[in-house]
Amino acid sequence: HDLLLLDESLPYHPNAMSLTAFGESAELFTQTYYSIGGGFIIEAAEAESGVAPAGDVVLPYDFSSAAELLSLCKQHNLRVSELMMANERAWRSDAEIRNGLLHIWSVMRDCVEQGLRHEGILPGGLNVPRRAAKLHRSLLEIGKPNVISSTLSAMEWVNLFALAVNEENAAGGRMVTAPTNGAAGIIPAVLHYYMKFNPDASDDDVVAFFMGAAAVGILCKKNASISGAEVGCQGEVGSACAMAAAGLAEVLGATPEQLENAAEIGLEHNLGLTCDPVGGLVQVPCIERNAIAAVKAINATQMALRGDGKHFISLDRVIRTMRDTGADMHDKYKETSRGGLAVSWVEC
C-alpha cells in the first residue's frame, strides 16, 4: 500500500520512473530517472540538459564523430584500438584496462558455455525451445569419419554462439550487456568466431577487438541511441552489429578508414529495424536476430577489407539516419509489443 504505480509517458525517454518519498505531512524527496539503454541511468537534470555531469578527466584524443576519430588516427598515426587505449589510460592503468577487458571476455565465454549446456523450454509462456545445445552436438559431428562436412560450418558456429547467449538472456542468465541485453549475442559470437578459427588468436586480440568495438559504440550512443524503446531494434542489434564489425576489422588489420567502413555497412543494413517482441519477451524474433546480425557483421568486415576505406555514405551519416528514423518510427514498433511481429503472429 506504500507504492503507487502510474502509467504515463514522461519526456526525454520512454523508459522513465519518477520516485517520490513522503513523510507524514510533506514530500521529502522526488527524482525522475531515465533508463537510456545498455544499463545507463540518468537523472532528469541530465536528460533536460542533454549533457552528463562534467568530470575532471581530460582525454588525450577526445572525439564526438567518426570523422574526428579518423582525423585523430591519421594525425597521430594511431590505430583505432591504440587511440582508445590512450583515452582509457585517463582513468586506469594498462594492467587494469587489460584485466578488465579479459574479465569481460571470460564472462562472455562462460555465458556461451552455459547456453550450450542448458536445454528445454525457455520461461515466459511462449514455449520457445532452446536450440543451442542440440546445434552444438550437430556441429561436433562435422568432421568425424563418414559425416558430410558443411561448407557453411563457420557460419553455423557463429549462429551457435549467438543463440547460446540470447537463450541465456531469455532465461535470466548472466551475460555482458553489449551494448544491450537484447543484442548481447552479436559481439561475443563474432569474437568467438575469430578466436576459434584463427590459430594465432591471443588475449591481445581480445583487447584490440573490444577497443575497436567500443569506439563505434561510443558514437552510436553519443549521436543516436542504443535503446530499443527509443529508436527500435536498429539501436540495439544495429549498433551491436556495427560494433562487432569494427572489432573484427581491428583484429584483422584494418586501417581506421576500413574499420569505419565496416561499422557503416553493419549499421546501414539494419536501418529501420523495428523492436516488436512477441509477448513482450526478448525471445521472438530477438534470439535469431542476434545470429543473423553476427553473420552480417562478419560479412560487413570482409566487404570493407576488400576496399580501401573509401565509400559513399559515412558512418556519421548512418548514425544520424538511425536517430532520425527512430524519431519518425511509430511507438508501437519500439519495444511495446503492440505492432509488427508481436501482433501478427497470432494470425498464423
C-alpha positions as CSV (number, residue, x, y, z in Angstrom):
1,H,0.0,0.0,0.0
2,D,3.1,2.3,0.2
3,L,3.8,2.0,-3.6
4,L,1.7,3.7,-6.2
5,L,2.4,2.9,-9.9
6,L,1.2,5.3,-12.6
7,D,1.2,4.5,-16.3
8,E,2.2,7.7,-18.1
9,S,4.8,8.7,-20.7
10,L,7.4,11.1,-19.4
11,P,9.5,13.4,-21.6
12,Y,13.0,12.7,-22.9
13,H,12.9,8.9,-23.0
14,P,10.2,6.2,-22.9
15,N,11.9,4.2,-20.1
16,A,11.3,6.6,-17.1
17,M,10.4,6.4,-13.5
18,S,9.6,9.1,-11.0
19,L,10.1,8.3,-7.3
20,T,8.7,10.5,-4.6
21,A,9.1,9.9,-0.9
22,F,6.5,11.3,1.5
23,G,6.7,11.9,5.3
24,E,3.6,12.2,7.5
25,S,2.8,15.6,6.2
26,A,5.2,16.6,3.5
27,E,7.1,15.5,0.4
28,L,10.6,14.6,1.4
29,F,12.3,13.9,-1.9
30,T,11.4,13.4,-5.6
31,Q,13.5,12.5,-8.6
32,T,12.9,11.2,-12.1
33,Y,15.2,8.6,-13.6
34,Y,15.6,7.6,-17.2
35,S,16.9,4.2,-18.3
36,I,18.5,5.1,-21.6
37,G,19.8,1.7,-22.7
38,G,22.7,-0.5,-22.0
39,G,22.3,-0.2,-18.3
40,F,22.9,3.6,-18.2
41,I,20.7,5.5,-15.8
42,I,20.5,9.3,-15.8
43,E,18.6,11.8,-13.7
44,A,16.1,14.3,-15.0
45,A,18.5,17.2,-14.9
46,E,21.0,15.3,-17.1
47,A,18.1,14.4,-19.5
48,E,16.9,18.0,-19.8
49,S,20.4,19.4,-20.4
50,G,21.5,16.5,-22.7
51,V,24.9,16.6,-21.1
52,A,26.2,14.3,-18.5
53,P,27.9,15.9,-15.4
54,A,31.3,17.1,-16.3
55,G,34.2,15.3,-14.8
56,D,37.8,16.3,-14.3
57,V,39.1,13.8,-16.8
58,V,40.7,15.2,-20.0
59,L,41.0,12.7,-22.8
60,P,44.1,13.0,-25.0
61,Y,42.1,12.1,-28.1
62,D,38.5,13.1,-27.4
63,F,36.2,12.6,-30.4
64,S,32.4,13.0,-31.0
65,S,32.2,11.8,-34.6
66,A,33.7,9.2,-36.8
67,A,35.2,12.0,-38.9
68,E,37.0,13.3,-35.8
69,L,38.2,9.8,-34.9
70,L,39.6,9.2,-38.3
71,S,41.3,12.6,-38.3
72,L,42.9,11.9,-34.9
73,C,44.1,8.5,-36.1
74,K,45.7,10.0,-39.2
75,Q,47.2,13.0,-37.4
76,H,48.9,10.9,-34.7
77,N,49.5,7.7,-36.8
78,L,47.4,5.6,-34.5
79,R,45.2,2.6,-35.0
80,V,41.7,2.9,-33.5
81,S,42.5,0.5,-30.7
82,E,45.7,2.4,-29.9
83,L,43.7,5.7,-29.7
84,M,41.1,4.1,-27.5
85,M,43.7,2.6,-25.2
86,A,45.4,6.0,-24.8
87,N,42.0,7.5,-23.8
88,E,41.2,4.7,-21.4
89,R,44.5,5.4,-19.6
90,A,43.0,8.7,-18.4
91,W,41.0,6.5,-15.9
92,R,43.1,3.5,-15.2
93,S,46.4,1.7,-15.8
94,D,47.3,-0.6,-18.7
95,A,47.1,-3.6,-16.4
96,E,43.7,-2.6,-15.1
97,I,42.4,-2.0,-18.6
98,R,43.6,-5.4,-19.9
99,N,42.4,-7.3,-16.8
100,G,39.0,-5.6,-17.1
101,L,38.6,-6.5,-20.7
102,L,39.8,-10.0,-20.3
103,H,37.3,-10.4,-17.4
104,I,34.5,-9.3,-19.8
105,W,35.7,-11.9,-22.3
106,S,35.7,-14.6,-19.6
107,V,32.1,-13.7,-18.7
108,M,31.1,-13.9,-22.4
109,R,32.8,-17.3,-22.7
110,D,31.0,-18.6,-19.6
111,C,27.7,-17.3,-20.9
112,V,28.2,-19.3,-24.2
113,E,29.2,-22.4,-22.2
114,Q,26.0,-22.1,-20.1
115,G,24.0,-21.7,-23.2
116,L,25.5,-24.8,-24.7
117,R,24.8,-26.8,-21.5
118,H,21.1,-26.0,-20.9
119,E,18.2,-27.5,-22.8
120,G,14.4,-27.4,-22.5
121,I,11.8,-24.7,-22.9
122,L,12.5,-21.0,-22.2
123,P,10.4,-19.4,-19.5
124,G,7.7,-16.9,-20.3
125,G,4.8,-18.8,-21.8
126,L,5.7,-18.8,-25.5
127,N,7.1,-22.4,-25.2
128,V,10.2,-21.5,-27.2
129,P,12.6,-24.4,-27.2
130,R,16.4,-23.9,-26.6
131,R,18.3,-24.9,-29.7
132,A,22.0,-24.2,-28.9
133,A,22.8,-27.5,-27.2
134,K,21.4,-29.6,-30.0
135,L,23.1,-27.5,-32.6
136,H,26.3,-27.8,-30.8
137,R,26.1,-31.6,-30.8
138,S,25.4,-31.5,-34.5
139,L,28.4,-29.3,-35.3
140,L,30.7,-31.5,-33.2
141,E,29.7,-34.3,-35.6
142,I,31.0,-32.4,-38.6
143,G,34.5,-33.6,-39.5
144,K,34.1,-37.1,-38.0
145,P,34.5,-40.1,-40.3
146,N,31.6,-40.8,-42.6
147,V,29.9,-37.5,-41.8
148,I,29.4,-35.0,-44.7
149,S,31.1,-31.7,-43.8
150,S,29.2,-28.5,-44.2
151,T,30.9,-25.7,-46.2
152,L,29.0,-23.3,-44.0
153,S,30.2,-24.7,-40.7
154,A,31.9,-21.5,-39.7
155,M,28.7,-19.6,-40.1
156,E,26.8,-22.2,-38.1
157,W,29.3,-21.8,-35.3
158,V,28.6,-18.1,-35.3
159,N,24.9,-18.8,-35.2
160,L,25.5,-21.2,-32.3
161,F,27.4,-18.7,-30.2
162,A,24.8,-16.0,-30.7
163,L,21.9,-18.4,-29.9
164,A,23.6,-19.6,-26.8
165,V,24.0,-16.1,-25.4
166,N,20.5,-14.9,-26.2
167,E,18.9,-18.1,-24.9
168,E,20.7,-17.5,-21.6
169,N,19.4,-13.9,-21.7
170,A,15.8,-15.1,-22.2
171,A,16.2,-17.5,-19.3
172,G,17.6,-14.8,-16.9
173,G,21.2,-15.9,-17.1
174,R,24.3,-13.8,-16.8
175,M,25.7,-12.1,-19.8
176,V,27.6,-9.0,-20.8
177,T,25.4,-6.0,-21.9
178,A,27.0,-5.4,-25.3
179,P,25.7,-2.8,-25.8
180,T,22.3,-4.1,-24.5
181,N,21.0,-7.4,-23.3
182,G,18.6,-7.8,-26.2
183,A,21.6,-7.6,-28.6
184,A,24.1,-9.3,-26.2
185,G,24.9,-12.2,-28.5
186,I,26.4,-10.4,-31.5
187,I,29.7,-9.2,-30.2
188,P,30.6,-12.4,-28.3
189,A,29.6,-14.5,-31.3
190,V,31.9,-12.6,-33.7
191,L,34.8,-12.6,-31.2
192,H,34.3,-16.4,-30.5
193,Y,34.4,-16.9,-34.3
194,Y,37.7,-15.1,-34.6
195,M,39.2,-16.8,-31.6
196,K,38.1,-20.3,-32.7
197,F,39.0,-20.1,-36.4
198,N,42.3,-18.1,-36.1
199,P,45.0,-20.4,-34.7
200,D,47.2,-17.3,-33.9
201,A,44.5,-15.5,-31.9
202,S,45.6,-14.2,-28.5
203,D,44.5,-12.1,-25.5
204,D,46.0,-9.1,-27.3
205,D,43.4,-9.6,-30.0
206,V,40.6,-9.6,-27.4
207,V,41.7,-6.3,-26.1
208,A,42.0,-4.8,-29.6
209,F,38.6,-6.2,-30.6
210,F,36.9,-4.6,-27.6
211,M,38.6,-1.3,-28.2
212,G,37.6,-1.1,-31.8
213,A,34.0,-2.1,-30.9
214,A,33.9,0.5,-28.1
215,A,34.9,3.3,-30.4
216,V,31.8,2.7,-32.5
217,G,29.6,2.1,-29.5
218,I,30.5,5.5,-28.2
219,L,29.5,7.1,-31.5
220,C,26.1,5.3,-31.6
221,K,25.3,6.2,-28.0
222,K,26.5,9.8,-28.2
223,N,24.9,10.7,-31.5
224,A,21.8,8.5,-31.7
225,S,20.8,5.8,-29.2
226,I,21.3,2.2,-28.2
227,S,17.8,1.9,-26.7
228,G,15.1,-0.2,-28.4
229,A,12.5,1.8,-26.6
230,E,13.8,5.0,-28.1
231,V,14.8,4.1,-31.7
232,G,13.7,0.5,-32.2
233,C,15.9,-2.5,-32.7
234,Q,18.2,-0.7,-35.1
235,G,19.6,1.0,-32.0
236,E,20.3,-2.3,-30.3
237,V,21.0,-5.0,-32.9
238,G,22.1,-2.4,-35.4
239,S,24.6,-0.8,-33.0
240,A,25.9,-4.2,-31.9
241,C,26.4,-5.3,-35.5
242,A,28.4,-2.2,-36.3
243,M,30.4,-2.6,-33.1
244,A,31.2,-6.3,-33.8
245,A,32.2,-5.4,-37.4
246,A,34.6,-2.7,-36.1
247,G,36.1,-5.0,-33.5
248,L,36.7,-7.8,-36.1
249,A,38.1,-5.3,-38.6
250,E,40.6,-4.1,-36.0
251,V,42.0,-7.5,-35.2
252,L,42.1,-8.4,-38.9
253,G,44.5,-5.5,-39.5
254,A,42.0,-2.9,-41.0
255,T,43.0,0.7,-41.4
256,P,40.9,3.2,-39.4
257,E,39.1,4.0,-42.6
258,Q,38.3,0.3,-43.3
259,L,37.1,-0.1,-39.7
260,E,34.8,2.9,-40.1
261,N,33.6,1.4,-43.4
262,A,32.9,-2.0,-41.8
263,A,30.9,-0.3,-39.0
264,E,29.0,1.7,-41.5
265,I,28.0,-1.4,-43.6
266,G,26.9,-3.2,-40.4
267,L,24.7,-0.4,-39.2
268,E,23.4,0.8,-42.6
269,H,21.8,-2.5,-43.3
270,N,19.9,-2.6,-40.0
271,L,18.4,0.9,-40.5
272,G,14.6,0.8,-39.8
273,L,14.8,-2.4,-37.8
274,T,11.8,-2.4,-35.5
275,C,11.6,-3.7,-31.9
276,D,8.4,-5.8,-31.8
277,P,9.0,-8.8,-29.5
278,V,6.2,-11.3,-29.3
279,G,4.6,-11.3,-25.8
280,G,7.0,-8.6,-24.6
281,L,9.6,-11.3,-24.2
282,V,13.2,-11.0,-25.6
283,Q,12.8,-14.3,-27.4
284,V,11.0,-14.0,-30.8
285,P,12.4,-12.6,-33.0
286,C,15.3,-11.4,-30.8
287,I,17.2,-14.6,-30.3
288,E,17.5,-15.5,-34.1
289,R,18.0,-11.8,-34.9
290,N,21.3,-11.8,-33.0
291,A,22.6,-14.8,-35.0
292,I,21.6,-13.1,-38.3
293,A,23.3,-9.8,-37.2
294,A,26.5,-11.6,-36.1
295,V,26.9,-13.2,-39.6
296,K,26.1,-9.8,-41.1
297,A,28.8,-8.1,-39.1
298,I,31.4,-10.6,-40.4
299,N,30.3,-10.0,-43.9
300,A,30.4,-6.3,-43.4
301,T,34.0,-6.6,-42.3
302,Q,35.0,-8.8,-45.2
303,M,33.5,-6.3,-47.6
304,A,35.3,-3.4,-46.0
305,L,38.6,-5.2,-46.0
306,R,38.3,-5.7,-49.8
307,G,38.2,-1.9,-50.2
308,D,40.5,0.9,-49.3
309,G,38.1,2.6,-46.8
310,K,36.5,4.9,-49.3
311,H,32.8,4.6,-49.5
312,F,29.7,6.5,-50.5
313,I,27.9,7.0,-47.1
314,S,29.8,7.8,-43.9
315,L,29.3,6.2,-40.6
316,D,28.3,9.5,-39.1
317,R,25.6,10.0,-41.7
318,V,24.2,6.5,-41.0
319,I,24.2,7.1,-37.2
320,R,22.3,10.4,-37.8
321,T,19.9,8.5,-40.1
322,M,19.3,5.9,-37.3
323,R,18.5,8.7,-34.9
324,D,16.1,10.4,-37.3
325,T,14.5,7.1,-38.4
326,G,13.9,6.3,-34.7
327,A,12.3,9.6,-34.1
328,D,9.9,9.0,-37.0
329,M,9.2,5.4,-36.1
330,H,5.8,4.7,-34.6
331,D,5.8,3.9,-30.9
332,K,4.2,0.5,-31.5
333,Y,7.4,-0.6,-33.1
334,K,9.6,0.4,-30.2
335,E,9.7,-2.4,-27.6
336,T,6.0,-2.1,-26.8
337,S,4.9,-5.3,-28.4
338,R,1.9,-3.5,-29.9
339,G,2.8,-3.8,-33.6
340,G,4.6,-5.9,-36.2
341,L,5.5,-9.5,-35.4
342,A,4.3,-9.0,-31.8
343,V,0.7,-8.9,-33.0
344,S,0.8,-10.7,-36.4
345,W,2.0,-14.0,-35.0
346,V,-1.5,-14.7,-33.6
347,E,-2.9,-14.9,-37.1
348,C,-0.7,-17.9,-38.0
